[in-house]
């Protein structure tokens, strides 16, 4: 017998997990990435986080051993959305699904959310947020640190306790929805991020045009020189990227190389 692949002996569905157990799992998830290594990823911390819930689901010791074994296999998931994957996994465990199926959903969903986290949160939300907050700080608006702390509180604390309940209620349906729309979501986040930064540049240029004040200009943070000409150039490049991403199906990587080429050309021209 190979631990982690043997079907469960007790196929009777477990009683629903109480909120206290789910909250305990979410609380333990804060320490999940402390055990990350190149051999097993985050599986040790992952298994430790959900172990109390698994113990309530599997009353048969052999089934519990099988469940713990398949969860200790290599696992890699996101920081912010890990409890959503935990909720889905625990829902499937409670339904006594085949361990191989649970492992497949856990791995696929974890990688999908990890990719979406990089695209949506670290590729769009944080760059946009920091740009806006830097502009607020330049204007001596001291609410910027408060807003940043509130966003971090929502993303790193509150979100964990919300998502584990959502994942447990929805079960494998969450996986089906995300797997179906993953590519569309990543592309939407990419386009949204590019277009939003371009809009910020344009707004800052218009602000400078009418007021002549660069203290609140987001453009000054991006270029060091708040000018309407730069704003027009930024909007032009943004519209070009928007066209390439939506009409020509360019990847973000190709767009980045195009931006590097444009920067080199303008840098060379500025030396003439």
C-alpha positions as CSV (number, residue, x, y, z in Angstrom):
1,X,0.0,0.0,0.0
2,X,1.3,3.5,-0.9
3,X,0.3,6.1,1.6
4,X,-1.7,8.9,-0.1
5,X,-3.2,6.9,-3.0
6,X,-5.3,4.3,-1.2
7,X,-9.1,5.0,-1.3
8,X,-10.7,5.7,2.1
9,X,-12.1,2.8,3.9
10,X,-14.9,4.8,5.7
11,X,-16.9,6.3,2.8
12,X,-19.5,7.8,5.0
13,X,-19.6,11.6,4.6
14,X,-18.3,13.5,7.6
15,X,-20.5,16.0,9.5
16,X,-20.0,19.6,8.5
17,X,-17.0,21.2,10.1
18,X,-17.9,23.9,12.7
19,X,-16.7,27.5,12.3
20,X,-14.3,27.2,15.2
21,X,-12.3,24.4,13.4
22,X,-12.2,26.5,10.2
23,X,-11.0,29.5,12.1
24,X,-8.4,27.5,13.8
25,X,-7.2,26.2,10.4
26,X,-7.1,29.8,9.0
27,X,-5.1,31.0,12.0
28,X,-2.6,28.2,11.6
29,X,-2.2,29.1,7.9
30,X,-0.2,32.2,8.9
31,X,2.7,29.9,9.7
32,X,2.4,27.7,6.6
33,X,5.3,29.3,4.6
34,X,7.7,29.0,7.5
35,X,8.4,25.4,6.5
36,X,8.9,26.1,2.8
37,X,11.7,24.1,1.2
38,X,12.8,23.0,-2.2
39,X,11.9,19.4,-1.7
40,X,8.3,19.5,-0.4
41,X,7.4,23.2,-0.9
42,X,4.9,24.3,1.7
43,X,3.4,20.9,2.4
44,X,4.7,20.5,6.0
45,X,3.1,23.8,7.1
46,X,0.0,23.1,5.0
47,X,-0.6,19.7,6.6
48,X,0.0,21.1,10.1
49,X,-2.5,23.8,9.4
50,X,-5.3,21.5,8.3
51,X,-4.4,18.5,10.6
52,X,-7.1,19.4,13.3
53,X,-9.8,19.5,10.7
54,X,-8.6,16.3,9.1
55,X,-8.7,14.6,12.5
56,X,-12.4,15.6,12.9
57,X,-13.3,14.3,9.4
58,X,-11.5,11.0,9.5
59,X,-12.2,9.0,12.6
60,X,-10.6,5.9,11.1
61,X,-6.9,6.0,11.8
62,X,-5.9,4.4,8.5
63,X,-8.0,7.0,6.6
64,X,-6.4,9.8,8.6
65,X,-2.9,8.4,7.8
66,X,-3.8,8.3,4.1
67,X,-5.1,11.8,4.1
68,X,-2.0,13.2,6.0
69,X,0.2,11.3,3.6
70,X,-1.2,12.7,0.4
71,X,-1.2,16.2,1.9
72,X,2.5,15.9,2.8
73,X,3.4,15.5,-0.9
74,X,4.9,18.5,-2.7
75,X,2.5,21.4,-2.4
76,X,2.9,25.0,-3.6
77,X,0.1,27.6,-3.2
78,X,-0.3,31.3,-2.8
79,X,0.2,33.4,0.3
80,X,-3.0,35.3,0.2
81,X,-5.4,32.7,-1.2
82,X,-4.1,29.6,0.5
83,X,-7.2,29.3,2.8
84,X,-9.5,29.1,-0.2
85,X,-7.6,26.0,-1.4
86,X,-7.7,24.6,2.2
87,X,-11.5,25.1,2.3
88,X,-12.0,23.3,-1.0
89,X,-9.7,20.4,0.1
90,X,-11.5,20.0,3.4
91,X,-14.9,20.0,1.6
92,X,-13.7,17.2,-0.6
93,X,-12.2,15.4,2.3
94,X,-15.5,15.6,4.1
95,X,-17.2,14.1,1.1
96,X,-14.7,11.3,1.2
97,X,-13.6,11.8,-2.4
98,X,-10.8,9.7,-3.8
99,X,-7.4,10.9,-2.4
100,X,-5.9,11.1,-5.9
101,X,-8.8,13.4,-7.0
102,X,-8.3,15.6,-3.9
103,X,-4.6,15.8,-4.6
104,X,-5.2,16.8,-8.3
105,X,-7.7,19.6,-7.4
106,X,-5.4,20.9,-4.5
107,X,-2.4,21.1,-6.8
108,X,-4.1,22.6,-9.8
109,X,-6.1,25.1,-7.8
110,X,-3.1,26.1,-5.7
111,X,-0.9,26.7,-8.8
112,X,-3.8,28.6,-10.5
113,X,-4.3,30.9,-7.5
114,X,-0.5,31.4,-7.1
115,X,-0.4,32.6,-10.7
116,X,-3.4,34.9,-10.3
117,X,-1.9,36.3,-7.1
118,X,1.3,37.4,-8.9
119,X,-0.7,38.8,-11.8
120,X,-3.6,40.5,-9.9
121,X,-2.2,41.4,-6.6
122,X,1.6,41.9,-7.0
123,X,1.3,42.8,-10.7
124,X,-1.5,45.3,-10.5
125,X,-2.9,46.1,-7.0
126,X,0.3,46.9,-5.2
127,X,2.0,48.9,-8.0
128,X,-1.2,50.9,-8.5
129,X,-1.7,51.4,-4.7
130,X,1.9,52.4,-4.1
131,X,1.8,54.9,-7.0
132,X,-1.3,56.5,-5.5
133,X,0.0,56.5,-2.0
134,X,3.4,58.0,-3.0
135,X,1.4,60.8,-4.7
136,X,-0.5,61.4,-1.5
137,X,2.7,61.5,0.5
138,X,4.1,64.0,-1.9
139,X,1.1,66.2,-1.2
140,X,1.7,65.9,2.6
141,X,-1.4,63.7,3.0
142,X,-0.6,61.6,6.0
143,X,-3.6,59.2,5.5
144,X,-1.4,57.2,3.1
145,X,0.2,55.0,5.8
146,X,-3.3,54.4,7.3
147,X,-4.7,53.3,3.9
148,X,-1.7,51.1,3.2
149,X,-2.1,49.4,6.6
150,X,-5.8,48.9,6.1
151,X,-5.2,47.2,2.7
152,X,-2.6,44.9,4.2
153,X,-5.0,44.0,7.1
154,X,-7.7,43.1,4.6
155,X,-5.4,41.1,2.3
156,X,-3.3,39.3,4.8
157,X,-5.7,38.7,7.7
158,X,-9.4,39.2,7.0
159,X,-9.2,37.6,3.6
160,X,-7.9,34.3,5.0
161,X,-10.9,33.9,7.4
162,X,-13.4,34.7,4.7
163,X,-11.9,32.5,1.9
164,X,-11.7,29.4,4.0
165,X,-15.5,29.5,4.6
166,X,-16.1,30.3,0.9
167,X,-13.9,27.4,-0.2
168,X,-15.5,25.0,2.2
169,X,-19.1,25.9,1.2
170,X,-18.4,25.9,-2.6
171,X,-16.1,22.9,-2.6
172,X,-14.8,21.7,-6.0
173,X,-17.1,24.1,-7.8
174,X,-14.6,26.9,-7.0
175,X,-11.9,24.9,-8.8
176,X,-14.0,24.4,-11.9
177,X,-14.8,28.1,-12.2
178,X,-11.2,29.3,-11.7
179,X,-9.7,26.6,-14.0
180,X,-12.2,27.6,-16.7
181,X,-11.5,31.3,-16.5
182,X,-7.9,31.4,-15.3
183,X,-6.4,32.6,-18.6
184,X,-9.2,35.2,-19.1
185,X,-8.7,36.5,-15.5
186,X,-4.9,36.8,-15.9
187,X,-5.3,38.7,-19.2
188,X,-7.9,41.0,-17.8
189,X,-5.7,41.8,-14.8
190,X,-2.8,42.6,-17.2
191,X,-4.9,44.9,-19.4
192,X,-6.5,46.5,-16.4
193,X,-3.1,47.2,-14.8
194,X,-1.6,48.7,-17.9
195,X,-4.6,50.8,-18.7
196,X,-4.9,52.1,-15.1
197,X,-1.3,53.2,-14.9
198,X,-1.7,55.0,-18.2
199,X,-4.8,56.7,-16.9
200,X,-2.9,57.9,-13.8
201,X,-0.1,59.3,-16.0
202,X,-2.7,61.2,-18.1
203,X,-4.6,62.6,-15.1
204,X,-1.4,63.8,-13.6
205,X,-0.4,65.6,-16.8
206,X,-3.8,67.3,-17.0
207,X,-3.5,68.3,-13.4
208,X,-0.1,69.9,-14.0
209,X,-1.4,71.5,-17.2
210,X,-4.1,73.4,-15.4
211,X,-2.5,74.0,-12.0
212,X,1.2,74.0,-12.7
213,X,1.6,72.1,-9.4
214,X,3.7,68.9,-9.6
215,X,3.4,68.1,-5.8
216,X,0.4,65.9,-6.3
217,X,1.4,64.5,-9.7
218,X,1.7,60.8,-10.0
219,X,3.7,61.4,-13.2
220,X,6.5,63.1,-11.2
221,X,6.9,59.9,-9.3
222,X,7.2,57.8,-12.5
223,X,9.4,60.1,-14.5
224,X,10.8,62.7,-12.1
225,X,9.4,65.4,-14.4
226,X,5.7,66.2,-14.4
227,X,5.0,67.6,-17.8
228,X,2.0,67.4,-20.2
229,X,4.2,66.1,-23.0
230,X,5.3,63.1,-21.0
231,X,1.7,62.4,-20.0
232,X,0.6,62.4,-23.7
233,X,3.5,60.1,-24.5
234,X,2.6,57.8,-21.6
235,X,-1.0,57.6,-22.8
236,X,0.1,56.9,-26.3
237,X,2.3,54.0,-25.2
238,X,-0.5,52.7,-23.0
239,X,-3.1,52.7,-25.8
240,X,-0.5,50.9,-28.0
241,X,-0.1,48.2,-25.4
242,X,-3.8,48.0,-24.9
243,X,-4.2,47.4,-28.7
244,X,-1.5,44.8,-28.8
245,X,-2.9,42.9,-25.8
246,X,-6.5,42.9,-26.9
247,X,-6.3,42.8,-30.7
248,X,-3.0,41.2,-31.5
249,X,-2.9,38.8,-28.6
250,X,0.5,39.8,-27.5
251,X,1.9,38.5,-24.2
252,X,2.9,40.7,-21.3
253,X,6.5,39.6,-21.9
254,X,6.5,40.9,-25.5
255,X,5.0,44.2,-24.3
256,X,7.8,44.6,-21.8
257,X,10.5,44.1,-24.4
258,X,8.7,46.6,-26.6
259,X,8.8,49.1,-23.7
260,X,12.5,48.5,-23.3
261,X,13.1,49.1,-27.0
262,X,11.1,52.4,-26.8
263,X,13.1,53.5,-23.8
264,X,16.4,52.8,-25.5
265,X,15.3,54.7,-28.6
266,X,14.2,57.8,-26.6
267,X,17.3,57.5,-24.4
268,X,19.5,57.5,-27.5
269,X,17.6,60.5,-29.1
270,X,18.0,62.5,-25.9
271,X,21.8,62.2,-26.2
272,X,21.8,63.7,-29.7
